[in-house]
Amino acid sequence: MKLVCTQSDLNTHLSLVSRAVPSRPTHPILANVLLAADRTTQQVRLTAFDLSLGIQTSFAANVISGGTITIPAKLLNDIVSRLPEGEMTLEDALGEVEGEGEPDNPLVTLTSKSGRYQMRSLGPEEFPELPQIKSDEAIQLSVEALAEGLRGSLFATSSDETKQVLTGVHLTVQQDRLEFAATDGHRLAVVETTNVMGGEAGEDSESEELASSVEEESTGASFELTLPARTLRELERMLGMRQASDTVVLQFEQGQIVFQGEEYRLTSRTLEGQYPAYRQLIPRQFQRQVSLDRRQLLSAVERIAVLADQKNNIVKFSIDSLQQQIDLSVESQDVGSGTESMAAEVTGESLDIAFNIKYLVDGLKALSTSDIQIQMNSANSPVILTPLGGLKMTYLIMPVQLRS
């Protein structure tokens, strides 16, 4: 095998797939990245798989002779990321080190304008294949709709592995609508996006063929899946490389999903277990409502948050319907105290209520509009934050009980 490619192409795609390489592999081959060069298509394909998450990407290169090898992912990534920009040559051969032939573990030689590196490779025979979806269940998803949904929900997933189903995002697909839900038991983020298909520009033949084959099947499709947050964070990075008008094909069967894009393929297990009936948690009526500038509120909370500590990571809101303003305060016995005031449009009676600062800041950052609405009933009942205009998002946060 011999190929010529640019440092930037190899570095970009290698960095992407390396995220699926396990830090403590159960088998030596899993610490490697599978590299396949195709002379006919003039494409290089990289694959990494930890037996749960698999990432595959491809890019154009000058493939002089095709072949397949596996190379230690961390070593290759460390070398390539430090090389200067420009063309480099990658080739394997039944090489020798200090006179000892190693026909089963050929040397891979990487040559750039700054130097020459040799690495031991392993044969591709033991590298596990990425799961193949046999089911006909598939649907086209808009890159824009996916990106918006993930941006507004991923932050609210749980990191507690004992509640595994909460460590993922629950995705509901209904015809031309996508709904993303995430909760850690203390807050809930629900985002609804419109799955509008973009143009076909930029689609390669493989994804174009796959998209056309599922176009009829996806019409009227309705299903629910709970997907691991780790998988979706990698998907979010890949979506950042695509145009908003592009599409991704989602294929799934019991326990397994595949996202297929133009240059990448991501496969992952789904999370098992019944996801909470989160829609029942959202109140339908409210006694109090506050409309205000999101950025101004976020800045004020972040400023006084420097006075909070781990024992008392709480911000108190004194909502004044008479003065049409909100007074924010943080008080820490060991650190000090701080207050901020800002104008707001208040409907309903005045109220004192408190929030966990981290949960509040996370939500304010996820709400993308200039103005937001905060709806509540009492100091101990769920509070809803929603954007005024723009993305259809609901952020539920449980207040912290104030000490009398």
Residue pairs with C-beta under 8 A, 6 or more apart in sequence:
1 37
1 65
1 66
1 67
1 68
1 69
1 90
1 91
1 92
2 37
2 63
2 64
2 65
2 89
2 90
2 91
2 92
3 37
3 44
3 61
3 62
3 63
3 64
3 89
3 90
3 91
4 61
4 62
4 64
4 87
4 88
4 89
4 90
5 44
5 59
5 61
5 62
5 87
5 88
5 90
6 85
6 86
6 87
6 88
7 80
7 83
7 84
7 85
7 86
7 87
7 88
7 112
8 85
9 59
9 60
9 61
10 44
10 59
10 80
10 88
10 90
11 80
11 81
11 83
12 59
13 44
13 46
13 57
13 58
13 59
13 263
14 33
14 46
14 73
14 76
14 77
14 80
14 81
15 77
15 81
16 55
16 57
16 234
16 237
16 238
16 264
17 33
17 46
17 47
17 48
17 55
17 56
17 57
17 73
18 33
18 48
18 73
18 74
18 77
19 48
19 55
19 234
19 237
20 48
20 49
20 50
20 53
20 54
20 55
20 234
21 30
21 31
21 32
21 33
21 48
21 50
21 73
21 74
22 30
22 31
22 50
22 51
25 31
25 50
26 51
27 126
28 122
29 70
29 122
29 126
29 127
29 128
30 49
30 50
30 51
30 128
31 72
31 73
31 74
32 70
32 71
32 72
32 73
32 121
32 122
32 127
33 46
33 47
33 48
33 70
33 71
33 72
33 73
33 76
34 45
34 46
34 47
34 48
34 68
34 69
34 70
34 124
34 127
35 44
35 45
35 46
35 68
35 69
35 70
35 71
35 90
36 44
36 45
36 47
36 66
36 67
36 68
36 124
37 43
37 44
37 45
37 61
37 63
37 65
37 66
37 67
37 68
38 44
38 45
38 63
38 66
39 63
39 64
39 65
39 66
40 66
42 60
42 61
42 62
42 63
43 58
43 59
43 60
43 61
43 63
44 58
44 59
44 60
44 61
44 63
45 56
45 57
45 58
46 56
46 57
46 58
47 54
47 55
47 56
47 127
47 130
48 54
48 55
48 56
48 73
49 55
49 127
49 128
49 130
49 267
51 128
52 268
52 269
53 228
53 230
53 231
53 234
53 266
53 267
53 268
53 269
54 130
54 131
54 265
54 266
54 267
54 268
55 234
55 264
55 265
55 266
56 130
56 264
56 265
56 266
56 267
57 263
57 264
57 265
58 263
58 264
59 263
67 92
68 124
69 92
69 106
69 108
69 121
69 122
69 123
69 124
70 121
70 122
70 123
70 124
70 127
71 108
71 119
71 121
72 119
72 120
75 119
76 110
76 119
79 110
79 117
79 119
80 88
80 110
83 112
83 114
83 115
84 112
84 113
84 114
86 112
86 113
87 112
87 113
88 110
88 111
88 112
88 113
89 109
89 110
89 111
89 112
90 108
90 109
90 110
90 111
91 108
91 109
92 106
92 107
92 108
92 109
92 121
93 106
93 107
93 109
94 101
94 102
94 103
94 106
94 107
95 102
95 106
95 107
95 109
95 118
96 102
96 107
97 107
97 118
102 120
104 123
105 120
105 121
105 122
105 123
106 121
107 118
107 119
107 120
107 121
108 118
108 119
108 120
108 121
109 116
109 117
109 118
110 116
110 117
110 118
110 119
111 117
130 265
130 267
131 256
131 258
131 267
133 251
133 252
133 253
133 256
133 257
133 258
134 253
135 251
135 252
135 253
136 217
137 217
137 221
137 223
137 251
137 252
137 253
138 210
138 213
138 214
138 217
138 218
138 249
138 250
138 251
138 252
139 173
139 214
139 217
139 218
139 221
139 249
139 250
140 195
140 197
140 211
140 214
140 215
140 218
140 247
140 248
140 249
140 250
141 173
141 178
141 195
141 247
141 248
141 249
141 250
142 193
142 194
142 195
142 196
142 197
142 198
142 247
142 248
143 198
143 239
143 242
143 243
143 244
143 245
143 246
143 247
143 248
144 193
144 196
144 198
144 244
144 245
145 178
145 193
145 194
145 195
145 196
146 178
146 193
146 235
146 239
146 248
147 236
147 239
147 240
147 244
148 191
148 193
148 391
149 171
149 178
149 179
149 180
149 191
149 193
150 169
150 180
150 232
150 235
150 236
150 239
151 236
151 366
152 180
152 189
152 191
152 366
152 368
152 391
152 393
153 169
153 180
153 181
153 182
153 189
153 190
153 191
154 169
154 182
154 229
154 232
154 233
154 236
155 182
155 189
155 362
155 365
155 366
156 182
156 183
156 184
156 187
156 188
156 189
156 362
156 395
157 166
157 167
157 168
157 169
157 182
157 183
157 184
157 229
158 166
158 167
158 183
158 184
158 185
159 167
159 184
160 166
160 167
160 184
161 167
163 185
164 271
164 272
164 273
165 226
165 271
165 272
165 273
165 274
165 275
166 183
166 184
166 185
166 276
167 228
167 229
167 271
168 182
168 226
168 227
168 228
168 229
168 232
168 270
168 271
169 180
169 181
169 182
169 226
169 227
169 229
169 232
170 180
170 181
170 182
170 224
170 225
170 226
170 275
170 278
171 178
171 179
171 180
171 224
171 225
171 226
171 227
172 178
172 179
172 181
172 223
172 224
173 195
173 221
173 222
173 223
173 224
174 222
175 195
175 219
175 220
175 221
175 222
176 194
176 195
176 196
177 192
177 193
177 194
177 195
178 192
178 193
178 194
178 195
179 190
179 191
179 192
179 193
180 189
180 190
180 191
180 192
180 193
181 188
181 189
181 190
181 191
181 275
181 278
182 188
182 189
182 229
183 189
183 276
183 278
186 356
186 359
186 397
186 398
187 359
187 362
187 363
187 395
187 396
187 397
187 398
188 278
188 281
188 282
188 394
188 395
188 396
188 397
189 363
189 366
189 393
189 394
189 395
189 396
190 278
190 279
190 282
190 393
190 394
190 395
190 396
191 391
191 392
191 393
191 394
192 392
192 393
193 391
193 392
197 247
198 243
198 244
198 245
198 246
198 247
199 245
200 208
201 243
201 245
202 242
202 243
202 246
202 262
203 211
203 246
203 247
203 262
204 262
204 263
206 260
207 249
207 260
207 261
207 262
210 249
210 260
211 247
211 249
214 249
214 251
223 252
224 275
225 252
225 257
225 270
226 270
226 271
226 273
226 275
227 257
227 268
227 270
227 271
228 268
228 269
228 270
228 271
231 257
231 266
231 268
234 266
235 259
235 266
238 259
238 261
238 264
238 266
239 248
241 263
241 264
242 248
242 261
242 262
246 261
246 262
248 259
248 260
248 261
249 259
249 260
249 261
250 257
250 258
250 259
250 260
251 257
251 258
251 260
252 258
252 270
255 269
255 270
255 272
256 267
256 268
256 269
256 270
257 267
257 268
257 269
257 270
258 265
258 266
258 267
259 265
259 266
259 267
281 382
281 396
282 382
282 384
282 394
282 396
283 375
283 377
283 381
283 382
283 384
285 377
286 348
286 375
286 376
286 377
286 384
287 348
287 349
287 376
287 377
287 378
288 319
288 346
288 347
288 348
288 349
288 351
288 375
288 376
288 377
289 346
289 347
289 348
289 373
289 374
289 375
289 376
290 319
290 326
290 344
290 345
290 346
290 347
290 373
290 374
290 375
290 376
291 344
291 345
291 371
291 372
291 373
291 374
291 388
292 326
292 342
292 343
292 344
292 345
292 371
292 372
292 374
293 342
293 370
293 371
294 364
294 367
294 369
294 370
294 371
294 372
294 387
295 370
296 342
297 326
297 342
297 364
297 372
298 361
298 364
298 365
300 328
300 340
300 342
301 315
301 328
301 340
301 357
301 360
301 361
301 364
302 361
303 338
303 340
304 315
304 328
304 329
304 330
304 338
304 339
304 340
305 315
305 330
305 357
305 361
306 338
307 330
307 331
307 332
307 335
307 336
307 337
307 338
308 314
308 315
308 330
308 332
308 335
308 357
309 332
309 334
309 335
311 332
311 334
312 331
312 332
312 333
313 356
313 357
313 358
314 330
314 354
314 355
314 356
314 357
314 400
315 328
315 329
315 330
315 354
315 355
315 357
315 360
316 328
316 329
316 330
316 331
316 352
316 353
316 354
316 402
317 326
317 327
317 328
317 351
317 352
317 353
317 354
317 355
318 326
318 327
318 328
318 329
318 350
318 352
319 326
319 344
319 346
319 350
319 351
319 352
319 353
320 326
320 327
320 346
320 350
321 346
321 347
321 348
321 349
321 350
322 350
324 343
324 344
324 345
324 346
325 341
325 342
325 343
325 344
325 346
326 341
326 342
326 344
326 346
327 339
327 340
327 341
328 339
328 340
328 341
328 342
329 337
329 338
329 339
329 340
330 337
330 338
330 339
330 357
331 337
351 376
351 378
351 379
352 379
352 402
353 376
353 379
353 383
353 399
353 402
354 379
354 399
354 400
354 401
354 402
355 383
355 397
355 399
355 400
356 397
356 400
359 397
360 397
363 385
363 395
363 397
364 372
364 385
366 393
366 395
367 385
367 386
367 387
367 393
367 395
368 387
368 390
368 391
369 387
369 388
369 389
369 390
369 391
370 388
371 387
371 388
371 389
372 385
372 386
372 387
372 388
373 385
373 386
373 387
373 388
374 383
374 384
374 385
375 383
375 384
375 386
376 382
376 383
376 384
376 399
379 399
379 401
379 402
380 399
380 401
381 399
382 396
382 397
382 398
383 396
383 397
383 398
383 399
384 394
384 395
384 396
385 394
385 395
385 396
385 397
386 393
386 394
386 395
387 393
